[in-house]
Amino acid sequence: MTLVPESDLAEEDRRGRQLRIVVDLACNVIAQGRLSRAEAEAIVDATRRRVLELFPGKDDTFDLVLAPRFARLIAEFTPSLPPARVVPFRPR
């Protein structure tokens, strides 16, 4: 059994706390429901970049764990695009 230095554990704990804060903040801002879809997606992109700065190489984990959560929030709290208005073709 190898022992992990206490400073490494403290650093991992700090990064974990920062991860929770960043993700919770992004979720709360999206859930306020005052953003456009593009603004909400920009927040998710910025959150993803920050998460990958904290935990490099964890792209798959973000996509598996957090992306569905953000997708659900965006679908629920951002206005969906209005349906396309198609003008009927009128022959001359």
Backbone torsions as a table, in degrees:
resi	resn	phi	psi	omega
1	MET	NA	128.0	178.5
2	THR	-100.3	140.4	179.4
3	LEU	-93.0	136.6	177.8
4	VAL	-91.8	129.7	179.1
5	PRO	-57.0	145.2	-177.7
6	GLU	-60.2	-33.4	179.4
7	SER	-65.9	-35.0	177.0
8	ASP	-67.6	-39.3	178.0
9	LEU	-65.6	-40.1	179.2
10	ALA	-65.4	-39.3	178.7
11	GLU	-66.4	-42.4	177.6
12	GLU	-62.8	-40.6	178.1
13	ASP	-64.7	-41.9	178.6
14	ARG	-61.9	-45.3	179.6
15	ARG	-66.1	-36.4	177.1
16	GLY	-64.7	-42.1	176.6
17	ARG	-63.6	-42.8	-180.0
18	GLN	-65.0	-38.1	175.9
19	LEU	-58.7	-49.1	179.9
20	ARG	-60.4	-42.5	-179.1
21	ILE	-63.6	-46.7	-177.9
22	VAL	-63.5	-46.1	-178.3
23	VAL	-67.9	-44.0	179.1
24	ASP	-62.2	-41.6	179.0
25	LEU	-62.8	-46.6	179.6
26	ALA	-61.4	-43.3	179.3
27	CYS	-62.8	-42.6	-179.3
28	ASN	-66.3	-40.1	178.9
29	VAL	-65.1	-43.4	178.6
30	ILE	-64.1	-41.1	-176.7
31	ALA	-69.6	-15.6	176.3
32	GLN	-63.4	-23.4	174.6
33	GLY	74.6	19.9	-178.6
34	ARG	-110.3	16.2	-177.2
35	LEU	-110.7	152.3	170.1
36	SER	-77.0	166.6	178.6
37	ARG	-60.6	-41.8	-179.7
38	ALA	-63.0	-40.1	178.7
39	GLU	-66.1	-42.1	178.8
40	ALA	-63.8	-41.3	178.9
41	GLU	-66.4	-33.9	176.9
42	ALA	-66.0	-37.5	177.0
43	ILE	-64.9	-42.1	178.6
44	VAL	-63.7	-42.1	178.5
45	ASP	-61.1	-44.1	179.3
46	ALA	-65.7	-39.3	178.2
47	THR	-63.7	-43.4	179.5
48	ARG	-60.7	-43.8	178.4
49	ARG	-60.4	-43.0	-179.2
50	ARG	-66.3	-41.8	178.6
51	VAL	-61.0	-40.9	-179.2
52	LEU	-74.3	-21.8	170.8
53	GLU	-69.7	-40.5	-179.6
54	LEU	-72.1	-38.4	-177.2
55	PHE	-131.9	78.1	-177.7
56	PRO	-58.5	143.1	176.6
57	GLY	80.6	7.2	-178.5
58	LYS	-102.3	33.0	179.7
59	ASP	-56.4	-46.3	-177.9
60	ASP	-62.5	-38.9	179.6
61	THR	-65.5	-42.3	177.0
62	PHE	-60.0	-47.6	-177.8
63	ASP	-63.8	-33.2	-177.7
64	LEU	-81.3	-40.1	-172.1
65	VAL	-97.9	-50.2	-171.6
66	LEU	-93.4	-35.2	-177.4
67	ALA	-57.0	-44.1	178.1
68	PRO	-62.8	-35.5	178.3
69	ARG	-63.6	-46.1	178.7
70	PHE	-66.4	-39.3	179.2
71	ALA	-61.2	-41.9	179.3
72	ARG	-64.4	-42.7	179.0
73	LEU	-64.7	-42.6	179.7
74	ILE	-63.5	-43.7	180.0
75	ALA	-63.1	-36.3	-176.0
76	GLU	-81.3	-37.0	-168.2
77	PHE	-111.9	-3.6	176.3
78	THR	-109.4	146.2	-179.0
79	PRO	-66.1	135.1	177.8
80	SER	-77.8	158.5	179.7
81	LEU	-67.8	140.2	177.7
82	PRO	-67.2	151.2	178.9
83	PRO	-62.8	148.0	-179.6
84	ALA	-64.7	138.6	177.7
85	ARG	-95.1	115.7	-178.7
86	VAL	-102.7	122.0	178.6
87	VAL	-83.5	126.4	-178.1
88	PRO	-66.8	144.8	177.6
89	PHE	-79.9	128.8	179.2
90	ARG	-114.7	115.1	179.5
91	PRO	-66.9	149.4	-179.6
92	ARG	-89.0	NA	NA
